[in-house]
Amino acid sequence: LRFKLRDGNRWSSVAPYRTWRIYLGAGFFNMRSLDALNTLIHEVFHLVGLVDLCYDRNASINLAQRTPLLARGNPDNYAFFAIDCYRNNMGKLPVDDPDCKLARQDHGALKLPGT
């Protein structure tokens, strides 16, 4: 699995991962595609009202861009990192929250939208 992130007018490849894991209290769920993981996160957390992690593929604003822990090699925790950042920022991208410093760091060509 390989996907690309948009940085301005350039496309940058992100290292592939074979398995996507998200902890939901009951255990680990293995997801074999980014779309499946995004769908699961969106449906689960949208229904319980925590956060809406919908993304617009055409605008190249995807979950990986919003959550650099994915690119930093820690797919186990990136979903909850994103939820904490979004909750702390009342639904805004985690640009100014001091608890979300990782989200402000560049990872190669990885940039958050709006920064």
Secondary structure as UniProt FT lines:
FT   STRAND          3..7
FT   TURN            8..9
FT   STRAND          10..14
FT   STRAND          20..23
FT   STRAND          28..31
FT   HELIX           34..47
FT   TURN            48..49
FT   HELIX           57..59
FT   HELIX           63..66
FT   TURN            68..73
FT   TURN            75..77
FT   HELIX           78..88
FT   TURN            89..91
FT   HELIX           98..104
FT   TURN            108..109
FT   TURN            113..114
//
